[in-house]
Amino acid sequence: MPAEMLQANQVHEMRPPFRINKDTAQIIRALRKQGCLTSRDFSLITGWSKAKTFQVIDHLFNNGILVQAGEAMSIGGRKPRLFCLNQNLGYLVGIDIGATSIDLVISDLVGRILQRISEPADVRGKPELFLNRCIELIHQLAASQGCQPDEILAIGIGVPGPVDFARGILVAPPLMPEWENFSIREFLHRAFPKALVVVDNDVNIMALGEKWAGNGVNLDHFIYVKIGTGIGAGIISNGLIHRGSTGSAGDIGHICVDKNGPICKCGNVGCLEAMAAGPAIAEKGLQAARSGASPFLKQLMEVNGGIIHPEDVNAACREGDQAALEIIRQSGQMIGDVLASLVNFFNPSHIFIGGGIANFGNHLLVAIRSVVLRRSLPLATTHLSINYSHIAADAGVIGAIALALEHLFVVQDHPHRLLPI
């Protein structure tokens, strides 16, 4: 609904925590999905009586969560009033932290992204330095919208490692060991004391982003696979993120694919991540260059000062280099082996693939598909779709905003519990 239709005298100041009960949570959930609704719409959605519906709407309106947004068409009698969420309550921030980059966005209360900042980053150092940079970038985003720091209502953040979701901390993260047991939530909350901070694994927020704005919008059972510096999976089951009992569900990068393989950062041998992720592809490309198996990569190695990047292997493959093609195929086959087991176990309708290595094109995708279809049960693959995510570059930040929004309005029956509505 256009901003000019909002009546200024109906905008109330409000700050979190928003104390929402189960009834008001239903109203907010409906508004998030539908935009603007009338009291009759609310009654039809909830099944409540007119009296109860008016009571709940009045509560939300008087507390500044709802505003009137014009009138709907009459179906007999007076035109009914339309209500929507008050976008003037404040802003949301989404942060997607990768192993080598960071993306931040600021959005309004309905999740519409207003501004974005991206830059290279290294997560292997101290978390305080990294998060202080995040705070600087958040202030830049806020300033771009004329937003004061206390107008930031919630911050959703995805990090590349196993997350204890209840506590918002990383536990034994292979890529970023100095972050172990560091309270990201508390650190950011000190900088933005009025903001709710929610932390999750980066692939979980990508899966949430796919569910929120990608091809997973109307899907209840799918897997989002990120292939980059690491490999992980976000699992949507019955329409919700499946995190497992401690938050480590979907960590497929540390499934063993070769008992005689190299040692992984996690300390085990032959993990999928150590065999098929970006660094492994680069290392195999370097070996092919040094041995002369790939003349194209040998030339790139000499130009790059003895270094080969995963993107170089992809470039060689595009030029028809057989050694590079075989490296990418091998990675796809190993990933397909693991995904075939997941398909047999979980029976998803779709698998979406994202991450930096997902830009490698059809050779990788074809290798993954062929193994999954060959090694999975026929019934599990009858309607299975395996494709790249078309919002791959934005899935993380979209999911981070969705994560923040899902937990901003919560049923607060326990002060330390975060419940999506």
Number of C-alpha atoms within 10 A of each C-alpha: 12 7 10 9 12 19 12 12 7 15 20 16 12 16 16 15 15 14 13 18 14 12 15 21 18 16 23 22 15 19 18 16 9 10 15 21 21 19 18 17 14 22 17 13 12 14 11 14 13 13 9 13 21 15 13 19 22 13 13 18 20 14 16 19 24 26 27 21 23 18 15 15 10 10 8 7 6 10 13 17 17 21 25 24 23 24 17 19 20 20 28 29 30 31 29 29 23 24 18 13 13 21 21 25 25 28 22 20 23 19 22 14 18 14 15 19 14 13 9 10 16 15 22 15 13 14 19 15 10 16 15 14 13 18 15 11 18 24 14 17 21 22 12 13 13 10 16 12 18 14 20 26 26 27 30 29 28 26 26 24 27 23 26 19 19 14 16 21 23 26 19 16 18 18 18 20 18 17 22 17 16 16 16 21 19 15 17 19 16 10 13 20 15 17 26 21 24 26 26 26 30 29 32 32 32 34 32 30 27 28 25 20 16 20 15 24 13 11 16 17 19 28 29 31 28 27 23 22 22 27 26 26 26 26 28 23 16 11 16 14 20 16 20 11 9 12 20 17 19 23 18 21 25 21 15 20 20 14 11 9 15 15 14 18 15 15 11 15 20 20 25 26 29 28 26 30 24 23 18 21 26 21 17 20 29 24 15 20 25 16 11 14 16 20 16 22 28 22 13 20 19 13 11 11 8 13 17 24 20 23 16 20 31 25 18 20 22 15 12 12 18 15 22 27 19 14 22 25 19 18 22 22 22 21 29 25 22 20 24 25 15 17 23 17 12 15 19 22 19 21 22 25 23 27 24 18 23 20 18 17 13 12 16 24 22 17 19 25 22 15 19 25 20 13 17 20 16 12 10 17 21 10 11 19 13 21 18 18 24 14 16 22 15 19 26 32 30 31 30 33 34 25 27 26 28 19 20 28 23 22 21 16 13 8 8 9 13 18 14 16 19
